[in-house]
């Protein structure tokens, strides 16, 4: 279902998911959303690569640790040492932060991890009516990002073969970075000329080779997101931890 849904819908669901969880920093709503998302996303066909999830799994505990040591106090103080103050309130806030970062990050990664840039550009231009010139230019630039790594390795091999900057890492990096910048500007100029010759950005309306439409998978995805967020908010309200606009 995830793969069949329009990328614009997936982006909207991910943003809505994050907004609802940011409204109230409490462990119940974040934990419920994380649990339901972890159960439903695999069933919907979402695939999260372990390597892509590593930054989230590292950032969440670090953010929770910072909040636990230096966050807003409340309740009984457990540890007091200089600027470090660990209290019952800071631990609850740290738990809420941990679950919220995991929920927003992992669910967002499941929704947007395998998104197709071309389908996304089609949806942004056709469904949201963003300027096609900007959307297509951004798509072309995004597709060229993959060439930067190859260009960097090719430049390194070429400079090594010529014996340029064999010593001094800083000097070698600066020279190679400048060479990569020049190469990127030249490639961008050639691409812009080629797109102009093919009529990109010309006057009048344009046609699209791939129509972008909303269908049943999009409706199911939105409904599932509403149910998950509704259950998370209801659980927090019933537990008495839902406090929009405040941290308690």
C-alpha positions as a LaTeX table, in Angstrom:
\begin{tabular}{lrrr}
\hline
Residue & $x$ (\AA) & $y$ (\AA) & $z$ (\AA) \\
\hline
Unk1 & 0.00 & 0.00 & 0.00 \\
Unk2 & 2.84 & 2.40 & 0.83 \\
Unk3 & 4.49 & 1.94 & $-2.56$ \\
Unk4 & 1.18 & 2.42 & $-4.39$ \\
Unk5 & 0.32 & 5.65 & $-2.54$ \\
Unk6 & 1.15 & 8.98 & $-4.14$ \\
Unk7 & 4.39 & 10.51 & $-2.79$ \\
Unk8 & 2.53 & 13.75 & $-2.03$ \\
Unk9 & 0.14 & 11.83 & 0.22 \\
Unk10 & 3.06 & 10.15 & 1.96 \\
Unk11 & 4.70 & 13.52 & 2.57 \\
Unk12 & 1.45 & 14.97 & 3.93 \\
Unk13 & 0.92 & 12.02 & 6.27 \\
Unk14 & 4.51 & 12.24 & 7.56 \\
Unk15 & 4.16 & 15.98 & 8.25 \\
Unk16 & 0.77 & 15.52 & 9.94 \\
Unk17 & 2.19 & 12.72 & 12.07 \\
Unk18 & 5.04 & 14.94 & 13.24 \\
Unk19 & 2.79 & 17.95 & 13.93 \\
Unk20 & 0.38 & 15.99 & 16.12 \\
Unk21 & 3.19 & 14.47 & 18.18 \\
Unk22 & 4.87 & 17.85 & 18.65 \\
Unk23 & 1.72 & 19.46 & 20.06 \\
Unk24 & 2.08 & 17.65 & 23.39 \\
Unk25 & 5.35 & 16.22 & 24.70 \\
Unk26 & 4.10 & 13.22 & 26.65 \\
Unk27 & 5.21 & 9.59 & 26.69 \\
Unk28 & 1.74 & 8.07 & 26.23 \\
Unk29 & 0.83 & 9.60 & 22.86 \\
Unk30 & 4.37 & 9.17 & 21.48 \\
Unk31 & 4.65 & 5.59 & 22.75 \\
Unk32 & 1.24 & 4.63 & 21.36 \\
Unk33 & 2.01 & 6.17 & 17.98 \\
Unk34 & 5.39 & 4.43 & 17.88 \\
Unk35 & 3.87 & 1.05 & 18.76 \\
Unk36 & 1.04 & 1.30 & 16.23 \\
Unk37 & 3.37 & 2.62 & 13.55 \\
Unk38 & 5.83 & $-0.21$ & 14.13 \\
Unk39 & 3.00 & $-2.73$ & 13.72 \\
Unk40 & 1.16 & $-1.17$ & 10.77 \\
Unk41 & 4.03 & 0.06 & 8.58 \\
Unk42 & 5.47 & $-3.42$ & 7.84 \\
Unk43 & 1.96 & $-4.66$ & 7.10 \\
Unk44 & 1.55 & $-1.80$ & 4.63 \\
Unk45 & 4.73 & $-2.77$ & 2.81 \\
Unk46 & 7.12 & $-0.15$ & 4.26 \\
Unk47 & 10.77 & $-1.15$ & 4.21 \\
Unk48 & 13.23 & 0.59 & 6.53 \\
Unk49 & 16.90 & $-0.05$ & 5.83 \\
Unk50 & 18.88 & $-0.61$ & 9.05 \\
Unk51 & 21.67 & 1.70 & 7.86 \\
Unk52 & 19.19 & 4.54 & 7.33 \\
Unk53 & 17.69 & 4.06 & 10.80 \\
Unk54 & 21.04 & 4.21 & 12.62 \\
Unk55 & 21.14 & 8.06 & 12.89 \\
Unk56 & 17.66 & 8.07 & 14.41 \\
Unk57 & 18.50 & 5.28 & 16.86 \\
Unk58 & 21.59 & 7.21 & 17.93 \\
Unk59 & 20.02 & 10.69 & 18.08 \\
Unk60 & 16.98 & 9.65 & 20.13 \\
Unk61 & 18.91 & 8.37 & 23.23 \\
Unk62 & 21.30 & 11.35 & 23.06 \\
Unk63 & 18.40 & 13.79 & 23.01 \\
Unk64 & 16.74 & 11.95 & 25.90 \\
Unk65 & 19.99 & 11.99 & 27.91 \\
Unk66 & 20.36 & 15.74 & 27.41 \\
Unk67 & 16.79 & 16.37 & 28.52 \\
Unk68 & 17.23 & 14.11 & 31.55 \\
Unk69 & 20.34 & 15.97 & 32.70 \\
Unk70 & 19.46 & 19.55 & 31.80 \\
Unk71 & 15.71 & 19.56 & 31.14 \\
Unk72 & 13.01 & 21.36 & 33.08 \\
Unk73 & 12.74 & 20.08 & 36.61 \\
Unk74 & 9.66 & 18.83 & 38.37 \\
Unk75 & 8.88 & 16.47 & 41.19 \\
Unk76 & 11.49 & 14.98 & 43.48 \\
Unk77 & 15.13 & 15.75 & 42.68 \\
Unk78 & 17.13 & 12.54 & 42.28 \\
Unk79 & 20.60 & 13.84 & 41.38 \\
Unk80 & 22.02 & 17.34 & 41.87 \\
Unk81 & 25.57 & 18.13 & 40.72 \\
Unk82 & 26.31 & 21.63 & 39.44 \\
Unk83 & 24.36 & 22.29 & 36.27 \\
Unk84 & 23.15 & 18.70 & 36.21 \\
Unk85 & 19.80 & 18.15 & 37.87 \\
Unk86 & 17.93 & 14.91 & 37.38 \\
Unk87 & 14.40 & 14.90 & 38.71 \\
Unk88 & 11.29 & 12.82 & 38.25 \\
Unk89 & 9.92 & 15.44 & 35.86 \\
Unk90 & 13.07 & 15.53 & 33.72 \\
Unk91 & 13.07 & 11.72 & 33.46 \\
Unk92 & 9.45 & 11.70 & 32.29 \\
Unk93 & 10.27 & 14.44 & 29.78 \\
Unk94 & 13.33 & 12.49 & 28.61 \\
Unk95 & 11.21 & 9.38 & 28.06 \\
Unk96 & 8.68 & 11.41 & 26.11 \\
Unk97 & 11.45 & 12.93 & 23.99 \\
Unk98 & 12.96 & 9.51 & 23.29 \\
Unk99 & 9.65 & 8.03 & 22.16 \\
Unk100 & 8.69 & 11.10 & 20.15 \\
Unk101 & 11.98 & 11.21 & 18.20 \\
Unk102 & 11.74 & 7.49 & 17.49 \\
Unk103 & 8.09 & 7.72 & 16.43 \\
Unk104 & 8.55 & 10.72 & 14.12 \\
Unk105 & 11.85 & 9.50 & 12.69 \\
Unk106 & 11.04 & 5.84 & 12.09 \\
Unk107 & 7.52 & 6.45 & 10.80 \\
Unk108 & 8.79 & 9.23 & 8.54 \\
Unk109 & 11.55 & 6.96 & 7.31 \\
Unk110 & 9.06 & 4.20 & 6.58 \\
Unk111 & 6.85 & 6.59 & 4.61 \\
Unk112 & 9.57 & 8.44 & 2.72 \\
Unk113 & 12.49 & 6.01 & 2.68 \\
Unk114 & 11.90 & 4.53 & $-0.77$ \\
Unk115 & 10.14 & 7.47 & $-2.37$ \\
Unk116 & 10.67 & 8.00 & $-6.09$ \\
Unk117 & 11.90 & 11.49 & $-6.91$ \\
Unk118 & 10.27 & 11.54 & $-10.35$ \\
Unk119 & 6.85 & 10.55 & $-8.99$ \\
Unk120 & 7.21 & 13.15 & $-6.24$ \\
Unk121 & 7.99 & 15.88 & $-8.77$ \\
Unk122 & 4.99 & 14.84 & $-10.86$ \\
Unk123 & 2.74 & 15.03 & $-7.80$ \\
Unk124 & 4.07 & 18.40 & $-6.64$ \\
Unk125 & 3.52 & 19.96 & $-10.05$ \\
Unk126 & 0.21 & 18.32 & $-10.96$ \\
Unk127 & $-1.56$ & 17.98 & $-7.61$ \\
Unk128 & $-0.16$ & 20.91 & $-5.62$ \\
Unk129 & 0.34 & 23.05 & $-8.74$ \\
Unk130 & 3.83 & 24.17 & $-7.82$ \\
Unk131 & 5.74 & 25.93 & $-10.64$ \\
Unk132 & 6.83 & 23.24 & $-13.06$ \\
Unk133 & 10.07 & 25.04 & $-13.87$ \\
Unk134 & 11.14 & 24.99 & $-10.23$ \\
Unk135 & 10.02 & 21.39 & $-9.68$ \\
Unk136 & 11.76 & 20.02 & $-12.77$ \\
Unk137 & 14.91 & 22.00 & $-12.04$ \\
Unk138 & 14.99 & 20.62 & $-8.49$ \\
Unk139 & 14.43 & 17.09 & $-9.84$ \\
Unk140 & 17.31 & 17.46 & $-12.28$ \\
Unk141 & 19.58 & 18.78 & $-9.52$ \\
Unk142 & 18.58 & 15.93 & $-7.21$ \\
Unk143 & 19.41 & 13.35 & $-9.85$ \\
Unk144 & 22.84 & 14.92 & $-10.31$ \\
Unk145 & 23.64 & 14.52 & $-6.61$ \\
Unk146 & 24.48 & 10.88 & $-7.17$ \\
Unk147 & 27.25 & 11.91 & $-9.57$ \\
Unk148 & 29.11 & 13.97 & $-6.98$ \\
Unk149 & 30.60 & 10.91 & $-5.30$ \\
Unk150 & 31.73 & 9.47 & $-8.62$ \\
Unk151 & 33.22 & 12.81 & $-9.68$ \\
Unk152 & 35.05 & 13.10 & $-6.36$ \\
Unk153 & 36.64 & 9.68 & $-6.76$ \\
Unk154 & 37.53 & 10.36 & $-10.41$ \\
Unk155 & 39.16 & 13.68 & $-9.48$ \\
Unk156 & 41.14 & 12.02 & $-6.69$ \\
Unk157 & 42.47 & 9.35 & $-9.06$ \\
Unk158 & 43.28 & 11.88 & $-11.77$ \\
Unk159 & 45.12 & 14.21 & $-9.39$ \\
Unk160 & 47.03 & 11.29 & $-7.90$ \\
Unk161 & 48.06 & 10.10 & $-11.37$ \\
Unk162 & 49.42 & 13.58 & $-12.14$ \\
Unk163 & 51.18 & 13.82 & $-8.79$ \\
Unk164 & 49.15 & 16.87 & $-7.71$ \\
Unk165 & 48.86 & 17.55 & $-3.97$ \\
Unk166 & 50.46 & 14.34 & $-2.80$ \\
Unk167 & 51.17 & 15.98 & 0.54 \\
Unk168 & 48.97 & 18.01 & 2.85 \\
Unk169 & 45.46 & 16.79 & 3.43 \\
Unk170 & 43.96 & 20.25 & 3.86 \\
Unk171 & 45.55 & 21.58 & 0.67 \\
Unk172 & 44.55 & 18.46 & $-1.27$ \\
Unk173 & 40.96 & 18.64 & $-0.03$ \\
Unk174 & 40.63 & 22.37 & $-0.83$ \\
Unk175 & 42.01 & 21.95 & $-4.33$ \\
Unk176 & 39.88 & 18.93 & $-5.07$ \\
Unk177 & 36.75 & 20.61 & $-3.70$ \\
Unk178 & 37.33 & 23.63 & $-5.95$ \\
Unk179 & 37.82 & 21.34 & $-8.94$ \\
Unk180 & 34.57 & 19.55 & $-8.09$ \\
Unk181 & 32.78 & 22.90 & $-7.85$ \\
Unk182 & 34.01 & 23.94 & $-11.29$ \\
Unk183 & 33.00 & 20.58 & $-12.75$ \\
Unk184 & 29.54 & 20.82 & $-11.17$ \\
Unk185 & 28.98 & 24.33 & $-12.52$ \\
Unk186 & 29.95 & 23.21 & $-16.02$ \\
Unk187 & 27.67 & 20.17 & $-15.87$ \\
Unk188 & 24.81 & 22.33 & $-14.55$ \\
Unk189 & 25.29 & 24.82 & $-17.38$ \\
Unk190 & 25.21 & 22.06 & $-19.99$ \\
Unk191 & 22.10 & 20.55 & $-18.39$ \\
Unk192 & 20.34 & 23.92 & $-18.28$ \\
Unk193 & 21.10 & 24.48 & $-21.97$ \\
Unk194 & 19.84 & 21.01 & $-22.86$ \\
Unk195 & 16.62 & 21.50 & $-20.89$ \\
Unk196 & 16.08 & 24.90 & $-22.50$ \\
Unk197 & 16.54 & 23.37 & $-25.95$ \\
Unk198 & 13.90 & 20.74 & $-25.14$ \\
Unk199 & 11.34 & 23.36 & $-24.14$ \\
Unk200 & 11.52 & 23.13 & $-20.35$ \\
Unk201 & 10.25 & 26.36 & $-18.85$ \\
Unk202 & 8.83 & 27.58 & $-22.14$ \\
Unk203 & 5.67 & 29.71 & $-22.36$ \\
Unk204 & 2.24 & 28.11 & $-22.30$ \\
Unk205 & 0.94 & 25.04 & $-20.58$ \\
Unk206 & 2.96 & 21.85 & $-20.49$ \\
Unk207 & 1.97 & 18.22 & $-20.74$ \\
Unk208 & 3.09 & 15.37 & $-18.48$ \\
Unk209 & 4.19 & 11.93 & $-19.56$ \\
Unk210 & 3.15 & 10.43 & $-16.20$ \\
Unk211 & $-0.20$ & 11.64 & $-14.84$ \\
Unk212 & $-0.20$ & 11.92 & $-11.04$ \\
Unk213 & $-3.50$ & 11.01 & $-9.40$ \\
Unk214 & $-4.89$ & 10.15 & $-5.98$ \\
Unk215 & $-6.55$ & 6.79 & $-5.54$ \\
Unk216 & $-7.68$ & 4.17 & $-3.08$ \\
Unk217 & $-4.20$ & 3.57 & $-1.58$ \\
Unk218 & $-3.99$ & 7.24 & $-0.68$ \\
Unk219 & $-7.38$ & 7.17 & 1.04 \\
Unk220 & $-6.41$ & 4.04 & 2.99 \\
Unk221 & $-3.09$ & 5.57 & 4.05 \\
Unk222 & $-4.72$ & 8.79 & 5.26 \\
Unk223 & $-7.43$ & 6.84 & 7.11 \\
Unk224 & $-4.82$ & 4.65 & 8.80 \\
Unk225 & $-2.83$ & 7.72 & 9.86 \\
Unk226 & $-5.96$ & 9.36 & 11.29 \\
Unk227 & $-6.80$ & 6.20 & 13.24 \\
Unk228 & $-3.26$ & 5.86 & 14.62 \\
Unk229 & $-3.05$ & 9.50 & 15.68 \\
Unk230 & $-6.60$ & 9.43 & 17.05 \\
Unk231 & $-5.83$ & 6.40 & 19.20 \\
Unk232 & $-2.57$ & 7.99 & 20.40 \\
Unk233 & $-4.26$ & 11.24 & 21.38 \\
Unk234 & $-7.20$ & 9.43 & 23.01 \\
Unk235 & $-4.83$ & 7.27 & 25.05 \\
Unk236 & $-2.94$ & 10.35 & 26.25 \\
Unk237 & $-6.18$ & 12.15 & 27.14 \\
Unk238 & $-7.47$ & 9.17 & 29.09 \\
Unk239 & $-4.12$ & 8.84 & 30.89 \\
Unk240 & $-4.17$ & 12.55 & 31.75 \\
Unk241 & $-0.85$ & 13.30 & 30.04 \\
Unk242 & $-2.15$ & 15.24 & 27.04 \\
Unk243 & $-1.22$ & 18.89 & 27.56 \\
Unk244 & $-1.09$ & 20.80 & 24.24 \\
Unk245 & 1.33 & 23.70 & 24.21 \\
Unk246 & 2.97 & 22.81 & 27.51 \\
Unk247 & 5.40 & 20.33 & 29.00 \\
Unk248 & 4.36 & 18.58 & 32.21 \\
\hline
\end{tabular}
